Amino acid sequence: MSKFVPYANEADVLNIGRLSIENRLDRITISGDVDLTADQAGLADARALHALLGEVVARLEAQKLPARLPPPATQTVANPFD
């Protein structure tokens, strides 16, 4: 399995517990939930989440960032079921 590199592509997805971390070129989307239980499994999930967020922060700090991203462009398409 290849390493999850934040902001590197539009394809990678990483799972930690029931969290789904989706890679995009301009954002990282985190959805779901994770229980960081007081056991070895919880420690492993906490370490994985900590490492991932550390990489995200490092990548962001290494760039010149706008105050806010513009909203994504949207496009309306015809409903293929009509």
PDB file with SEQRES, HELIX, SHEET and CRYST1 records, atoms N, CA, C and O in Angstrom:
SEQRES   1 A   82  MET SER LYS PHE VAL PRO TYR ALA ASN GLU ALA ASP VAL          
SEQRES   2 A   82  LEU ASN ILE GLY ARG LEU SER ILE GLU ASN ARG LEU ASP          
SEQRES   3 A   82  ARG ILE THR ILE SER GLY ASP VAL ASP LEU THR ALA ASP          
SEQRES   4 A   82  GLN ALA GLY LEU ALA ASP ALA ARG ALA LEU HIS ALA LEU          
SEQRES   5 A   82  LEU GLY GLU VAL VAL ALA ARG LEU GLU ALA GLN LYS LEU          
SEQRES   6 A   82  PRO ALA ARG LEU PRO PRO PRO ALA THR GLN THR VAL ALA          
SEQRES   7 A   82  ASN PRO PHE ASP                                              
HELIX    1 AA1 GLN A   40  GLU A   61  1                                  22    
SHEET    1 AA1 3 VAL A  13  ILE A  16  0                                        
SHEET    2 AA1 3 ARG A  18  ASN A  23 -1                                        
SHEET    3 AA1 3 ILE A  28  ASP A  33 -1                                        
CRYST1    1.000    1.000    1.000  90.00  90.00  90.00 P 1           1          
ATOM      1  N   MET A   1       0.843  -1.186   0.000  1.00  0.00           N  
ATOM      2  CA  MET A   1       0.000   0.000   0.000  1.00  0.00           C  
ATOM      3  C   MET A   1       0.886   1.246   0.000  1.00  0.00           C  
ATOM      4  O   MET A   1       1.860   1.317   0.749  1.00  0.00           O  
ATOM      5  N   SER A   2       0.554   2.209  -0.825  1.00  0.00           N  
ATOM      6  CA  SER A   2       1.345   3.426  -0.903  1.00  0.00           C  
ATOM      7  C   SER A   2       1.022   4.352   0.262  1.00  0.00           C  
ATOM      8  O   SER A   2      -0.043   4.254   0.871  1.00  0.00           O  
ATOM      9  N   LYS A   3       1.949   5.246   0.561  1.00  0.00           N  
ATOM     10  CA  LYS A   3       1.785   6.200   1.655  1.00  0.00           C  
ATOM     11  C   LYS A   3       0.801   7.291   1.258  1.00  0.00           C  
ATOM     12  O   LYS A   3       0.831   7.773   0.125  1.00  0.00           O  
ATOM     13  N   PHE A   4      -0.065   7.680   2.176  1.00  0.00           N  
ATOM     14  CA  PHE A   4      -1.021   8.766   1.977  1.00  0.00           C  
ATOM     15  C   PHE A   4      -0.246  10.074   2.077  1.00  0.00           C  
ATOM     16  O   PHE A   4       0.276  10.411   3.140  1.00  0.00           O  
ATOM     17  N   VAL A   5      -0.170  10.809   0.972  1.00  0.00           N  
ATOM     18  CA  VAL A   5       0.525  12.095   0.947  1.00  0.00           C  
ATOM     19  C   VAL A   5      -0.540  13.184   0.821  1.00  0.00           C  
ATOM     20  O   VAL A   5      -1.175  13.291  -0.228  1.00  0.00           O  
ATOM     21  N   PRO A   6      -0.751  13.993   1.857  1.00  0.00           N  
ATOM     22  CA  PRO A   6      -1.805  14.999   1.813  1.00  0.00           C  
ATOM     23  C   PRO A   6      -1.670  15.932   0.615  1.00  0.00           C  
ATOM     24  O   PRO A   6      -0.578  16.395   0.285  1.00  0.00           O  
ATOM     25  N   TYR A   7      -2.798  16.194  -0.024  1.00  0.00           N  
ATOM     26  CA  TYR A   7      -2.922  17.129  -1.145  1.00  0.00           C  
ATOM     27  C   TYR A   7      -2.192  16.664  -2.398  1.00  0.00           C  
ATOM     28  O   TYR A   7      -1.942  17.477  -3.288  1.00  0.00           O  
ATOM     29  N   ALA A   8      -1.842  15.384  -2.498  1.00  0.00           N  
ATOM     30  CA  ALA A   8      -1.047  14.897  -3.623  1.00  0.00           C  
ATOM     31  C   ALA A   8      -1.881  14.434  -4.809  1.00  0.00           C  
ATOM     32  O   ALA A   8      -1.397  14.432  -5.941  1.00  0.00           O  
ATOM     33  N   ASN A   9      -3.125  14.042  -4.566  1.00  0.00           N  
ATOM     34  CA  ASN A   9      -3.942  13.513  -5.662  1.00  0.00           C  
ATOM     35  C   ASN A   9      -5.414  13.536  -5.283  1.00  0.00           C  
ATOM     36  O   ASN A   9      -5.786  13.968  -4.192  1.00  0.00           O  
ATOM     37  N   GLU A  10      -6.227  13.071  -6.187  1.00  0.00           N  
ATOM     38  CA  GLU A  10      -7.679  13.045  -5.979  1.00  0.00           C  
ATOM     39  C   GLU A  10      -8.181  11.614  -5.751  1.00  0.00           C  
ATOM     40  O   GLU A  10      -9.366  11.341  -5.941  1.00  0.00           O  
ATOM     41  N   ALA A  11      -7.306  10.713  -5.351  1.00  0.00           N  
ATOM     42  CA  ALA A  11      -7.697   9.310  -5.319  1.00  0.00           C  
ATOM     43  C   ALA A  11      -7.530   8.619  -3.973  1.00  0.00           C  
ATOM     44  O   ALA A  11      -8.317   7.730  -3.649  1.00  0.00           O  
ATOM     45  N   ASP A  12      -6.543   8.991  -3.186  1.00  0.00           N  
ATOM     46  CA  ASP A  12      -6.244   8.237  -1.973  1.00  0.00           C  
ATOM     47  C   ASP A  12      -7.313   8.396  -0.904  1.00  0.00           C  
ATOM     48  O   ASP A  12      -7.851   9.481  -0.686  1.00  0.00           O  
ATOM     49  N   VAL A  13      -7.600   7.291  -0.250  1.00  0.00           N  
ATOM     50  CA  VAL A  13      -8.500   7.284   0.906  1.00  0.00           C  
ATOM     51  C   VAL A  13      -7.818   6.463   1.991  1.00  0.00           C  
ATOM     52  O   VAL A  13      -7.318   5.367   1.739  1.00  0.00           O  
ATOM     53  N   LEU A  14      -7.806   7.006   3.193  1.00  0.00           N  
ATOM     54  CA  LEU A  14      -7.214   6.336   4.341  1.00  0.00           C  
ATOM     55  C   LEU A  14      -8.320   6.140   5.367  1.00  0.00           C  
ATOM     56  O   LEU A  14      -9.151   7.026   5.566  1.00  0.00           O  
ATOM     57  N   ASN A  15      -8.334   4.990   6.012  1.00  0.00           N  
ATOM     58  CA  ASN A  15      -9.318   4.728   7.061  1.00  0.00           C  
ATOM     59  C   ASN A  15      -8.609   4.547   8.394  1.00  0.00           C  
ATOM     60  O   ASN A  15      -7.643   3.793   8.509  1.00  0.00           O  
ATOM     61  N   ILE A  16      -9.113   5.261   9.401  1.00  0.00           N  
ATOM     62  CA  ILE A  16      -8.657   5.106  10.778  1.00  0.00           C  
ATOM     63  C   ILE A  16      -9.921   4.898  11.590  1.00  0.00           C  
ATOM     64  O   ILE A  16     -10.762   5.792  11.678  1.00  0.00           O  
ATOM     65  N   GLY A  17     -10.055   3.726  12.181  1.00  0.00           N  
ATOM     66  CA  GLY A  17     -11.333   3.392  12.817  1.00  0.00           C  
ATOM     67  C   GLY A  17     -12.413   3.466  11.755  1.00  0.00           C  
ATOM     68  O   GLY A  17     -12.287   2.860  10.691  1.00  0.00           O  
ATOM     69  N   ARG A  18     -13.474   4.205  12.042  1.00  0.00           N  
ATOM     70  CA  ARG A  18     -14.526   4.410  11.047  1.00  0.00           C  
ATOM     71  C   ARG A  18     -14.428   5.798  10.415  1.00  0.00           C  
ATOM     72  O   ARG A  18     -15.378   6.283   9.801  1.00  0.00           O  
ATOM     73  N   LEU A  19     -13.250   6.434  10.577  1.00  0.00           N  
ATOM     74  CA  LEU A  19     -12.995   7.689   9.877  1.00  0.00           C  
ATOM     75  C   LEU A  19     -12.545   7.374   8.461  1.00  0.00           C  
ATOM     76  O   LEU A  19     -11.768   6.447   8.231  1.00  0.00           O  
ATOM     77  N   SER A  20     -13.033   8.142   7.538  1.00  0.00           N  
ATOM     78  CA  SER A  20     -12.597   8.054   6.158  1.00  0.00           C  
ATOM     79  C   SER A  20     -11.916   9.370   5.826  1.00  0.00           C  
ATOM     80  O   SER A  20     -12.534  10.432   5.912  1.00  0.00           O  
ATOM     81  N   ILE A  21     -10.652   9.307   5.449  1.00  0.00           N  
ATOM     82  CA  ILE A  21      -9.888  10.506   5.118  1.00  0.00           C  
ATOM     83  C   ILE A  21      -9.646  10.466   3.620  1.00  0.00           C  
ATOM     84  O   ILE A  21      -8.949   9.589   3.111  1.00  0.00           O  
ATOM     85  N   GLU A  22     -10.239  11.439   2.917  1.00  0.00           N  
ATOM     86  CA  GLU A  22     -10.160  11.478   1.460  1.00  0.00           C  
ATOM     87  C   GLU A  22      -9.193  12.571   1.025  1.00  0.00           C  
ATOM     88  O   GLU A  22      -9.279  13.713   1.476  1.00  0.00           O  
ATOM     89  N   ASN A  23      -8.285  12.204   0.155  1.00  0.00           N  
ATOM     90  CA  ASN A  23      -7.292  13.132  -0.359  1.00  0.00           C  
ATOM     91  C   ASN A  23      -7.862  13.898  -1.546  1.00  0.00           C  
ATOM     92  O   ASN A  23      -8.543  13.323  -2.395  1.00  0.00           O  
ATOM     93  N   ARG A  24      -7.584  15.177  -1.600  1.00  0.00           N  
ATOM     94  CA  ARG A  24      -7.923  16.023  -2.746  1.00  0.00           C  
ATOM     95  C   ARG A  24      -6.722  16.925  -2.979  1.00  0.00           C  
ATOM     96  O   ARG A  24      -5.826  16.998  -2.138  1.00  0.00           O  
ATOM     97  N   LEU A  25      -6.698  17.599  -4.092  1.00  0.00           N  
ATOM     98  CA  LEU A  25      -5.589  18.508  -4.381  1.00  0.00           C  
ATOM     99  C   LEU A  25      -5.657  19.780  -3.545  1.00  0.00           C  
ATOM    100  O   LEU A  25      -4.630  20.391  -3.251  1.00  0.00           O  
ATOM    101  N   ASP A  26      -6.877  20.178  -3.163  1.00  0.00           N  
ATOM    102  CA  ASP A  26      -7.041  21.436  -2.425  1.00  0.00           C  
ATOM    103  C   ASP A  26      -7.668  21.268  -1.055  1.00  0.00           C  
ATOM    104  O   ASP A  26      -7.915  22.262  -0.372  1.00  0.00           O  
ATOM    105  N   ARG A  27      -7.933  20.040  -0.632  1.00  0.00           N  
ATOM    106  CA  ARG A  27      -8.538  19.816   0.687  1.00  0.00           C  
ATOM    107  C   ARG A  27      -8.398  18.351   1.084  1.00  0.00           C  
ATOM    108  O   ARG A  27      -8.212  17.473   0.242  1.00  0.00           O  
ATOM    109  N   ILE A  28      -8.491  18.116   2.377  1.00  0.00           N  
ATOM    110  CA  ILE A  28      -8.575  16.770   2.936  1.00  0.00           C  
ATOM    111  C   ILE A  28      -9.948  16.691   3.584  1.00  0.00           C  
ATOM    112  O   ILE A  28     -10.291  17.536   4.410  1.00  0.00           O  
ATOM    113  N   THR A  29     -10.730  15.695   3.224  1.00  0.00           N  
ATOM    114  CA  THR A  29     -12.064  15.535   3.789  1.00  0.00           C  
ATOM    115  C   THR A  29     -12.044  14.381   4.781  1.00  0.00           C  
ATOM    116  O   THR A  29     -11.660  13.261   4.443  1.00  0.00           O  
ATOM    117  N   ILE A  30     -12.463  14.670   6.009  1.00  0.00           N  
ATOM    118  CA  ILE A  30     -12.527  13.649   7.061  1.00  0.00           C  
ATOM    119  C   ILE A  30     -13.982  13.479   7.453  1.00  0.00           C  
ATOM    120  O   ILE A  30     -14.646  14.440   7.842  1.00  0.00           O  
ATOM    121  N   SER A  31     -14.472  12.256   7.350  1.00  0.00           N  
ATOM    122  CA  SER A  31     -15.856  11.987   7.737  1.00  0.00           C  
ATOM    123  C   SER A  31     -15.917  10.679   8.514  1.00  0.00           C  
ATOM    124  O   SER A  31     -15.027   9.835   8.408  1.00  0.00           O  
ATOM    125  N   GLY A  32     -16.965  10.529   9.285  1.00  0.00           N  
ATOM    126  CA  GLY A  32     -17.144   9.324  10.073  1.00  0.00           C  
ATOM    127  C   GLY A  32     -16.796   9.556  11.525  1.00  0.00           C  
ATOM    128  O   GLY A  32     -16.843  10.689  12.004  1.00  0.00           O  
ATOM    129  N   ASP A  33     -16.448   8.499  12.227  1.00  0.00           N  
ATOM    130  CA  ASP A  33     -16.088   8.626  13.633  1.00  0.00           C  
ATOM    131  C   ASP A  33     -15.071   7.568  14.008  1.00  0.00           C  
ATOM    132  O   ASP A  33     -14.910   6.556  13.327  1.00  0.00           O  
ATOM    133  N   VAL A  34     -14.403   7.826  15.089  1.00  0.00           N  
ATOM    134  CA  VAL A  34     -13.445   6.872  15.630  1.00  0.00           C  
ATOM    135  C   VAL A  34     -13.522   6.972  17.152  1.00  0.00           C  
ATOM    136  O   VAL A  34     -13.623   8.067  17.705  1.00  0.00           O  
ATOM    137  N   ASP A  35     -13.475   5.837  17.815  1.00  0.00           N  
ATOM    138  CA  ASP A  35     -13.386   5.799  19.267  1.00  0.00           C  
ATOM    139  C   ASP A  35     -11.933   5.549  19.622  1.00  0.00           C  
ATOM    140  O   ASP A  35     -11.380   4.504  19.279  1.00  0.00           O  
ATOM    141  N   LEU A  36     -11.314   6.494  20.303  1.00  0.00           N  
ATOM    142  CA  LEU A  36      -9.940   6.322  20.750  1.00  0.00           C  
ATOM    143  C   LEU A  36      -9.995   5.687  22.139  1.00  0.00           C  
ATOM    144  O   LEU A  36      -9.905   6.364  23.163  1.00  0.00           O  
ATOM    145  N   THR A  37     -10.142   4.389  22.133  1.00  0.00           N  
ATOM    146  CA  THR A  37     -10.323   3.614  23.354  1.00  0.00           C  
ATOM    147  C   THR A  37      -9.015   3.515  24.139  1.00  0.00           C  
ATOM    148  O   THR A  37      -7.930   3.636  23.570  1.00  0.00           O  
ATOM    149  N   ALA A  38      -9.126   3.295  25.434  1.00  0.00           N  
ATOM    150  CA  ALA A  38      -7.960   3.196  26.310  1.00  0.00           C  
ATOM    151  C   ALA A  38      -7.389   1.785  26.262  1.00  0.00           C  
ATOM    152  O   ALA A  38      -7.362   1.076  27.268  1.00  0.00           O  
ATOM    153  N   ASP A  39      -6.934   1.390  25.077  1.00  0.00           N  
ATOM    154  CA  ASP A  39      -6.310   0.094  24.878  1.00  0.00           C  
ATOM    155  C   ASP A  39      -5.317   0.213  23.727  1.00  0.00           C  
ATOM    156  O   ASP A  39      -5.120   1.305  23.194  1.00  0.00           O  
ATOM    157  N   GLN A  40      -4.695  -0.888  23.338  1.00  0.00           N  
ATOM    158  CA  GLN A  40      -3.684  -0.856  22.286  1.00  0.00           C  
ATOM    159  C   GLN A  40      -4.274  -0.428  20.938  1.00  0.00           C  
ATOM    160  O   GLN A  40      -3.625   0.290  20.177  1.00  0.00           O  
ATOM    161  N   ALA A  41      -5.493  -0.864  20.646  1.00  0.00           N  
ATOM    162  CA  ALA A  41      -6.136  -0.468  19.386  1.00  0.00           C  
ATOM    163  C   ALA A  41      -6.394   1.036  19.361  1.00  0.00           C  
ATOM    164  O   ALA A  41      -6.165   1.690  18.344  1.00  0.00           O  
ATOM    165  N   GLY A  42      -6.865   1.579  20.469  1.00  0.00           N  
ATOM    166  CA  GLY A  42      -7.106   3.018  20.553  1.00  0.00           C  
ATOM    167  C   GLY A  42      -5.814   3.815  20.426  1.00  0.00           C  
ATOM    168  O   GLY A  42      -5.782   4.864  19.783  1.00  0.00           O  
ATOM    169  N   LEU A  43      -4.759   3.313  21.040  1.00  0.00           N  
ATOM    170  CA  LEU A  43      -3.458   3.967  20.933  1.00  0.00           C  
ATOM    171  C   LEU A  43      -2.970   3.958  19.486  1.00  0.00           C  
ATOM    172  O   LEU A  43      -2.448   4.963  19.004  1.00  0.00           O  
ATOM    173  N   ALA A  44      -3.133   2.844  18.797  1.00  0.00           N  
ATOM    174  CA  ALA A  44      -2.710   2.752  17.390  1.00  0.00           C  
ATOM    175  C   ALA A  44      -3.492   3.744  16.528  1.00  0.00           C  
ATOM    176  O   ALA A  44      -2.908   4.418  15.680  1.00  0.00           O  
ATOM    177  N   ASP A  45      -4.805   3.838  16.737  1.00  0.00           N  
ATOM    178  CA  ASP A  45      -5.617   4.788  15.972  1.00  0.00           C  
ATOM    179  C   ASP A  45      -5.224   6.225  16.291  1.00  0.00           C  
ATOM    180  O   ASP A  45      -5.146   7.058  15.388  1.00  0.00           O  
ATOM    181  N   ALA A  46      -4.975   6.524  17.564  1.00  0.00           N  
ATOM    182  CA  ALA A  46      -4.575   7.880  17.958  1.00  0.00           C  
ATOM    183  C   ALA A  46      -3.233   8.253  17.329  1.00  0.00           C  
ATOM    184  O   ALA A  46      -3.051   9.378  16.864  1.00  0.00           O  
ATOM    185  N   ARG A  47      -2.312   7.320  17.317  1.00  0.00           N  
ATOM    186  CA  ARG A  47      -1.007   7.585  16.695  1.00  0.00           C  
ATOM    187  C   ARG A  47      -1.146   7.813  15.194  1.00  0.00           C  
ATOM    188  O   ARG A  47      -0.507   8.707  14.638  1.00  0.00           O  
ATOM    189  N   ALA A  48      -1.976   7.009  14.539  1.00  0.00           N  
ATOM    190  CA  ALA A  48      -2.178   7.161  13.094  1.00  0.00           C  
ATOM    191  C   ALA A  48      -2.811   8.509  12.780  1.00  0.00           C  
ATOM    192  O   ALA A  48      -2.401   9.182  11.833  1.00  0.00           O  
ATOM    193  N   LEU A  49      -3.801   8.906  13.562  1.00  0.00           N  
ATOM    194  CA  LEU A  49      -4.464  10.197  13.354  1.00  0.00           C  
ATOM    195  C   LEU A  49      -3.500  11.353  13.636  1.00  0.00           C  
ATOM    196  O   LEU A  49      -3.467  12.332  12.890  1.00  0.00           O  
ATOM    197  N   HIS A  50      -2.734  11.240  14.692  1.00  0.00           N  
ATOM    198  CA  HIS A  50      -1.745  12.258  15.042  1.00  0.00           C  
ATOM    199  C   HIS A  50      -0.714  12.420  13.925  1.00  0.00           C  
ATOM    200  O   HIS A  50      -0.386  13.544  13.542  1.00  0.00           O  
ATOM    201  N   ALA A  51      -0.203  11.309  13.403  1.00  0.00           N  
ATOM    202  CA  ALA A  51       0.792  11.357  12.322  1.00  0.00           C  
ATOM    203  C   ALA A  51       0.200  11.996  11.069  1.00  0.00           C  
ATOM    204  O   ALA A  51       0.841  12.831  10.431  1.00  0.00           O  
ATOM    205  N   LEU A  52      -1.014  11.606  10.722  1.00  0.00           N  
ATOM    206  CA  LEU A  52      -1.664  12.167   9.537  1.00  0.00           C  
ATOM    207  C   LEU A  52      -1.852  13.673   9.678  1.00  0.00           C  
ATOM    208  O   LEU A  52      -1.512  14.428   8.767  1.00  0.00           O  
ATOM    209  N   LEU A  53      -2.387  14.113  10.806  1.00  0.00           N  
ATOM    210  CA  LEU A  53      -2.627  15.548  10.997  1.00  0.00           C  
ATOM    211  C   LEU A  53      -1.315  16.326  11.054  1.00  0.00           C  
ATOM    212  O   LEU A  53      -1.265  17.478  10.623  1.00  0.00           O  
ATOM    213  N   GLY A  54      -0.264  15.723  11.573  1.00  0.00           N  
ATOM    214  CA  GLY A  54       1.048  16.357  11.552  1.00  0.00           C  
ATOM    215  C   GLY A  54       1.531  16.580  10.126  1.00  0.00           C  
ATOM    216  O   GLY A  54       2.089  17.633   9.815  1.00  0.00           O  
ATOM    217  N   GLU A  55       1.318  15.592   9.256  1.00  0.00           N  
ATOM    218  CA  GLU A  55       1.694  15.729   7.846  1.00  0.00           C  
ATOM    219  C   GLU A  55       0.856  16.800   7.154  1.00  0.00           C  
ATOM    220  O   GLU A  55       1.375  17.567   6.342  1.00  0.00           O  
ATOM    221  N   VAL A  56      -0.430  16.856   7.469  1.00  0.00           N  
ATOM    222  CA  VAL A  56      -1.305  17.877   6.884  1.00  0.00           C  
ATOM    223  C   VAL A  56      -0.827  19.268   7.288  1.00  0.00           C  
ATOM    224  O   VAL A  56      -0.701  20.153   6.442  1.00  0.00           O  
ATOM    225  N   VAL A  57      -0.560  19.461   8.577  1.00  0.00           N  
ATOM    226  CA  VAL A  57      -0.101  20.768   9.060  1.00  0.00           C  
ATOM    227  C   VAL A  57       1.232  21.138   8.404  1.00  0.00           C  
ATOM    228  O   VAL A  57       1.415  22.285   7.997  1.00  0.00           O  
ATOM    229  N   ALA A  58       2.150  20.201   8.295  1.00  0.00           N  
ATOM    230  CA  ALA A  58       3.449  20.487   7.677  1.00  0.00           C  
ATOM    231  C   ALA A  58       3.291  20.903   6.226  1.00  0.00           C  
ATOM    232  O   ALA A  58       3.949  21.842   5.777  1.00  0.00           O  
ATOM    233  N   ARG A  59       2.427  20.219   5.487  1.00  0.00           N  
ATOM    234  CA  ARG A  59       2.208  20.574   4.073  1.00  0.00           C  
ATOM    235  C   ARG A  59       1.588  21.959   3.959  1.00  0.00           C  
ATOM    236  O   ARG A  59       1.967  22.737   3.085  1.00  0.00           O  
ATOM    237  N   LEU A  60       0.642  22.271   4.832  1.00  0.00           N  
ATOM    238  CA  LEU A  60       0.000  23.588   4.786  1.00  0.00           C  
ATOM    239  C   LEU A  60       0.989  24.690   5.160  1.00  0.00           C  
ATOM    240  O   LEU A  60       1.019  25.742   4.523  1.00  0.00           O  
ATOM    241  N   GLU A  61       1.791  24.451   6.185  1.00  0.00           N  
ATOM    242  CA  GLU A  61       2.746  25.460   6.621  1.00  0.00           C  
ATOM    243  C   GLU A  61       3.828  25.719   5.580  1.00  0.00           C  
ATOM    244  O   GLU A  61       4.432  26.791   5.576  1.00  0.00           O  
ATOM    245  N   ALA A  62       4.082  24.762   4.704  1.00  0.00           N  
ATOM    246  CA  ALA A  62       5.131  24.892   3.689  1.00  0.00           C  
ATOM    247  C   ALA A  62       4.668  25.666   2.452  1.00  0.00           C  
ATOM    248  O   ALA A  62       5.450  25.863   1.522  1.00  0.00           O  
ATOM    249  N   GLN A  63       3.413  26.105   2.430  1.00  0.00           N  
ATOM    250  CA  GLN A  63       2.855  26.790   1.265  1.00  0.00           C  
ATOM    251  C   GLN A  63       2.425  28.205   1.624  1.00  0.00           C  
ATOM    252  O   GLN A  63       2.196  28.533   2.788  1.00  0.00           O  
ATOM    253  N   LYS A  64       2.324  29.025   0.596  1.00  0.00           N  
ATOM    254  CA  LYS A  64       1.665  30.318   0.763  1.00  0.00           C  
ATOM    255  C   LYS A  64       0.185  30.043   0.527  1.00  0.00           C  
ATOM    256  O   LYS A  64      -0.197  29.571  -0.544  1.00  0.00           O  
ATOM    257  N   LEU A  65      -0.641  30.335   1.515  1.00  0.00           N  
ATOM    258  CA  LEU A  65      -2.053  29.980   1.455  1.00  0.00           C  
ATOM    259  C   LEU A  65      -2.927  31.222   1.313  1.00  0.00           C  
ATOM    260  O   LEU A  65      -2.615  32.269   1.879  1.00  0.00           O  
ATOM    261  N   PRO A  66      -4.022  31.109   0.560  1.00  0.00           N  
ATOM    262  CA  PRO A  66      -4.985  32.209   0.523  1.00  0.00           C  
ATOM    263  C   PRO A  66      -5.733  32.272   1.852  1.00  0.00           C  
ATOM    264  O   PRO A  66      -5.705  31.321   2.633  1.00  0.00           O  
ATOM    265  N   ALA A  67      -6.395  33.384   2.100  1.00  0.00           N  
ATOM    266  CA  ALA A  67      -7.206  33.499   3.320  1.00  0.00           C  
ATOM    267  C   ALA A  67      -8.305  32.444   3.329  1.00  0.00           C  
ATOM    268  O   ALA A  67      -8.588  31.842   4.364  1.00  0.00           O  
ATOM    269  N   ARG A  68      -8.920  32.225   2.174  1.00  0.00           N  
ATOM    270  CA  ARG A  68      -9.969  31.207   2.000  1.00  0.00           C  
ATOM    271  C   ARG A  68      -9.959  30.727   0.570  1.00  0.00           C  
ATOM    272  O   ARG A  68      -9.693  31.495  -0.354  1.00  0.00           O  
ATOM    273  N   LEU A  69     -10.249  29.453   0.390  1.00  0.00           N  
ATOM    274  CA  LEU A  69     -10.412  28.932  -0.968  1.00  0.00           C  
ATOM    275  C   LEU A  69     -11.736  29.424  -1.540  1.00  0.00           C  
ATOM    276  O   LEU A  69     -12.712  29.559  -0.802  1.00  0.00           O  
ATOM    277  N   PRO A  70     -11.785  29.691  -2.834  1.00  0.00           N  
ATOM    278  CA  PRO A  70     -13.080  30.025  -3.433  1.00  0.00           C  
ATOM    279  C   PRO A  70     -13.960  28.771  -3.427  1.00  0.00           C  
ATOM    280  O   PRO A  70     -13.449  27.652  -3.389  1.00  0.00           O  
ATOM    281  N   PRO A  71     -15.286  28.961  -3.466  1.00  0.00           N  
ATOM    282  CA  PRO A  71     -16.151  27.777  -3.503  1.00  0.00           C  
ATOM    283  C   PRO A  71     -15.878  26.977  -4.770  1.00  0.00           C  
ATOM    284  O   PRO A  71     -15.516  27.545  -5.800  1.00  0.00           O  
ATOM    285  N   PRO A  72     -16.051  25.662  -4.694  1.00  0.00           N  
ATOM    286  CA  PRO A  72     -15.796  24.847  -5.887  1.00  0.00           C  
ATOM    287  C   PRO A  72     -16.782  25.188  -6.999  1.00  0.00           C  
ATOM    288  O   PRO A  72     -17.933  25.544  -6.745  1.00  0.00           O  
ATOM    289  N   ALA A  73     -16.312  25.073  -8.221  1.00  0.00           N  
ATOM    290  CA  ALA A  73     -17.191  25.318  -9.378  1.00  0.00           C  
ATOM    291  C   ALA A  73     -18.220  24.186  -9.439  1.00  0.00           C  
ATOM    292  O   ALA A  73     -17.893  23.019  -9.221  1.00  0.00           O  
ATOM    293  N   THR A  74     -19.426  24.541  -9.730  1.00  0.00           N  
ATOM    294  CA  THR A  74     -20.491  23.539  -9.858  1.00  0.00           C  
ATOM    295  C   THR A  74     -21.047  23.580 -11.267  1.00  0.00           C  
ATOM    296  O   THR A  74     -20.940  24.588 -11.966  1.00  0.00           O  
ATOM    297  N   GLN A  75     -21.628  22.494 -11.665  1.00  0.00           N  
ATOM    298  CA  GLN A  75     -22.189  22.390 -12.996  1.00  0.00           C  
ATOM    299  C   GLN A  75     -23.470  21.592 -12.910  1.00  0.00           C  
ATOM    300  O   GLN A  75     -23.502  20.541 -12.271  1.00  0.00           O  
ATOM    301  N   THR A  76     -24.522  22.071 -13.540  1.00  0.00           N  
ATOM    302  CA  THR A  76     -25.788  21.351 -13.573  1.00  0.00           C  
ATOM    303  C   THR A  76     -25.819  20.495 -14.839  1.00  0.00           C  
ATOM    304  O   THR A  76     -25.517  20.967 -15.934  1.00  0.00           O  
ATOM    305  N   VAL A  77     -26.181  19.255 -14.666  1.00  0.00           N  
ATOM    306  CA  VAL A  77     -26.277  18.340 -15.819  1.00  0.00           C  
ATOM    307  C   VAL A  77     -27.706  17.829 -15.919  1.00  0.00           C  
ATOM    308  O   VAL A  77     -28.444  17.821 -14.934  1.00  0.00           O  
ATOM    309  N   ALA A  78     -28.080  17.414 -17.089  1.00  0.00           N  
ATOM    310  CA  ALA A  78     -29.427  16.882 -17.308  1.00  0.00           C  
ATOM    311  C   ALA A  78     -29.578  15.560 -16.550  1.00  0.00           C  
ATOM    312  O   ALA A  78     -28.642  14.763 -16.473  1.00  0.00           O  
ATOM    313  N   ASN A  79     -30.760  15.346 -15.999  1.00  0.00           N  
ATOM    314  CA  ASN A  79     -31.054  14.114 -15.291  1.00  0.00           C  
ATOM    315  C   ASN A  79     -31.196  12.992 -16.313  1.00  0.00           C  
ATOM    316  O   ASN A  79     -32.087  13.043 -17.161  1.00  0.00           O  
ATOM    317  N   PRO A  80     -30.332  11.978 -16.249  1.00  0.00           N  
ATOM    318  CA  PRO A  80     -30.395  10.899 -17.250  1.00  0.00           C  
ATOM    319  C   PRO A  80     -31.593   9.977 -17.065  1.00  0.00           C  
ATOM    320  O   PRO A  80     -31.850   9.121 -17.911  1.00  0.00           O  
ATOM    321  N   PHE A  81     -32.335  10.141 -15.961  1.00  0.00           N  
ATOM    322  CA  PHE A  81     -33.478   9.258 -15.692  1.00  0.00           C  
ATOM    323  C   PHE A  81     -34.807   9.891 -16.071  1.00  0.00           C  
ATOM    324  O   PHE A  81     -35.853   9.261 -15.914  1.00  0.00           O  
ATOM    325  N   ASP A  82     -34.789  11.105 -16.558  1.00  0.00           N  
ATOM    326  CA  ASP A  82     -36.041  11.759 -16.990  1.00  0.00           C  
ATOM    327  C   ASP A  82     -36.365  11.404 -18.417  1.00  0.00           C  
ATOM    328  O   ASP A  82     -37.377  11.858 -18.951  1.00  0.00           O  
TER     329      ASP A  82                                                      
END                                                                             
